[in-house]
Amino acid sequence: MTRTINKSDNYMSRVLKHIPSEIVMAYVAIDGVLRTCYNPNVWADRQILLKLLWIVTAALTIITPLWLWRVMNVRRIPQLFISTFSLPVWLFALGGPFALLDWYQPAFGAIVLPIYTLIVPIISKSAR
């Protein structure tokens, strides 16, 4: 599936093309490996894990527009911005490094993701 959003795409196809699924899956894989190496219930391990997950999040956020531009051939700048911003939103919904913060509750992600999904088409011409 090409990632460039076209006028002929239906709404669901357009929404799906804004999700950087390969990048999200890379995060899920790295997160799984790190959580087997560092126990989040042990304070010292939790601190290391938290730092590593934030580094991974930052790196993948930087990689996202480059991946979409070079590999997926996305050329529309608004789509690149929306897809890049979608990564932290998805990681927030999945827990990601946020799950290790004291204030985070899984319900927050369950609220933020659908609201974000509804807002994207309102602010994006490419999603219409």
N, C-alpha and C positions, 0 to 999 in steps of 0.2 A: 504494500500500500504506500503510495506516494504521500508525503506529508504536506505538500503544498495545498492550501485550501483554494478550491475552485468554486465558481458560481453554481456549477452543476451538482455540487455536494449537498446532501441533505443535512439537516440540523445536527443529527447524531454524529454523522461522519465529520462534520466541522468541529464539533466539541472534542471528539476523539483525537483529531489531528493536533489539538493544542496540548495534549498530554504527552510529555516526554517519557514514554513508557520504557524505552531501553535504559534511560538514565535512572528512572525509578527502580527498575529491576537490578541495575548495577548497585544501587544503594542497598537494596534489600539483601543482596548477596554479601556485600562487604559488612553490613550490620550483623548478619548472622555469624560470619566468621569472627568478628570482633567480640561479640557476646559469648562465644565459646571460649575465647582467650581471657576475657576479663569478666569477673563476677560483679554485676551491678549491686549486689547486696553487701559487698566488702567495700568500705569507704575508699581506700586507696585505689582499688581497681575501678570503682565508679568514677573517680576523678580522671583517671587515665582514659577510660572508655568515653566519658563525656567530651574530653578534648579531642580525641581521635574522631568521634562522630561529627563534631563541628568542623574539623578539618576536611573530612570526607564530604560533608554537606557543601562547604564553600568550594571545594575543588569541582564537584559535580555541577554546581550552579554555574561556575565559570565555563566548564566543558559543554554544557547544554547548548548554547547558541552556536558554538563552534561545530559540535556534532550535527546539529540540524542543518547548518549552512553547508558544511563540507560533505557529509555522508548522506544526509537525507535530501539535499538539494533544495532546501527552503530558502527562498530569496526575499520574501516579504518581511520587512523589518518589524511591523506590528506583530506578526505571528511569532517571530523570534523572541520579542520581548514578553509576550503573553506566555509562551511555552516555557521560557526561562523562569518567569515568576511562578508558573504552575508547579515547578519542582518543590520549592519550600512549602507551598500549600499542601501538596500531596504528602510530603514528609511530616508535616504537622498533623495531618489526618491519620497517617500510619503510626505516629508516635515519634519516630526518628530520634534525634538528640533531645528533642523537646520532652520526651517521656522521662528523661532523667532529671528534669527540673522539678523542684518541689511543688510549684504551682500548677503544673500541667495535669489535666484530667482528660481521658480519652473522649469524653463527651464534647470537649472543645473542638476537636478535629472533626467529629461527626456533625457539628454545626457549621464550621467554617467551609468545609469542602463543598457541600451542596449550594451554599450561598455564593461561593466563588464561581461555581459552575453556572449559576443563574446570571451572575453579573457579567461574566466574560462576553456573552453575545450582545449585551446592552452597550458595552464600551468598545467593542471591536467591529469594525466594518467587515473584516474577513470572516467573522462568525455568522454574519447575516445571510 
